[in-house]
Amino acid sequence: MIVVDANVLAYFWLPSSLSEAASECFKKDSDWIAPTLWRSEFRNILALYLRKGYLDFSTAKKAMTHAEEILQYQEYIATSTEVLELVMQSSCSAYDCEYIALARKMGVKLITKDKQLLKEFPRNTVDLESFI
């Protein structure tokens, strides 16, 4: 089991230079979990891709549906106290701290490409490409 952030989900479902790495990550460990926040963050990524013309509505809808299927029953709520404690320990956003809170709660690593998270929470994170 691993925590994945919205960007890893985007790499997995949308064409990018890190799509292959995300696929290898899924092959290595397909038991992905995320805080419920992932949905809004992933939708925001899809919105950006739609507005820039990188994908059409049908493809965006399919990507969201597939991501929801993978994370069905794999979503968790981070408590405000946990998140705010992590915010006080770092310069990371509350959004990012939700992923760290979940990784700590479940005793697993967050797989990410976020440089700030990797730097500020090295015990709780693993770089996507290092993981594979």
N, C-alpha and C positions, 0 to 999 in steps of 0.2 A: 504494500500500500504506500502511495505517495500523494502528497498535495501538489497540485499543478495550478499555476496561476492562469489568468485569462489569456495572457500572451502565448503560453504554451498551447492552450486550446486553439488559439488562432493559428499558430504555426501548423497544428495538426490538421485543421479543417480548411484552411485557406492557403492559396499558393504563396510561398515565400522562400527565401534562401534557407530557412530553418525547418521547412516542412519535412525533409528527410530525417533530421535529428528528432523531431517530435514523433515521427512514425517509429523510429528505433526505440525511443523512450517507451512508447506504448507496447512495443513487442517485448521489451525487457520487463515492464511492470504495467499491466493494464488495469490495475486496481487504483484508479484515479479518484481522489476526493477533492472537494473545494468548499470554501464558505459560500453561502447563498449569494453573496455579492458577485460571484463570478458571472451570473446571468446578466446583470446590468453592464458590467465591464465588457463582456463579450458582445452584447448588443451594440455598445458604443463603438467597438472595433468594426462590427458589421456596418454600422451607419457610416463610418469613415470610408470604408471600402465602396459602399454604394454611392456615396456622394462624389467620390473621385473617379467613379466609373470602372473600378477594378473588378467588380462583379455585378451581376444583375440580381433583381429581387428574388427570383426563383432559387438561385444558387445560395443567396444569403439565408433564405428561409430554410433550405435543406441543411445548411451548415448548423444553424441554430437547433433544428430538430435533432440532428445526429448528436450534437454536443449534449443536448438535454437527455437523450437516450443513454449515453455513456455515463452521465452523472446522476441518473435516476437513482434515488435512494442513497446517493453518495454526497449529499449536500449537508453542511452543518452550519449552525449559527454560532458565531463567536460572541462571547459576552462582552458587554461594553467595558467592564472593569479590566478584562484581559487585554483588550485592544488599547485602552487608554494607558495602561501600565507600559505597554510596548512603545507607545507614542512618546511617553516620557523618557524612555531609555534610548531613543533614537531620533533621527531627523526624518524618518519615514512617514508617509501619509497614513492616516487611519485605515484607508483602503488596503494598503500593503500590509499593515500590521494584522489585519484579519487573517491573512494567509499564514503568517508566522504564528499567530495564536492557535490556529487549527493544527499546524504541524506540531507545535509543542503539546497541545492537548492529546493528540493521537500518538505522540512519540515517534513521528516519522519526519522525513525531510520534505521541504518545499523545493520542487524543481522549477527553476526560473532562469531567465536571462537578465533579470533586473540587477544592474551593477550595484546599486545602493543597498538592496536587500542582501546581496551576496557579501558585501563589505561589512554591513552593520550586524548581520546575524549569521556569521559563518558556521555556527554550530547547528543551525536549523535549516540551512539552504545548501543546494548543490546546483552548480551550473548545468544547464541542459546537456551541453555537449560533453561535460565531464561525467555525467551520469551514464551516458551510453558508452 
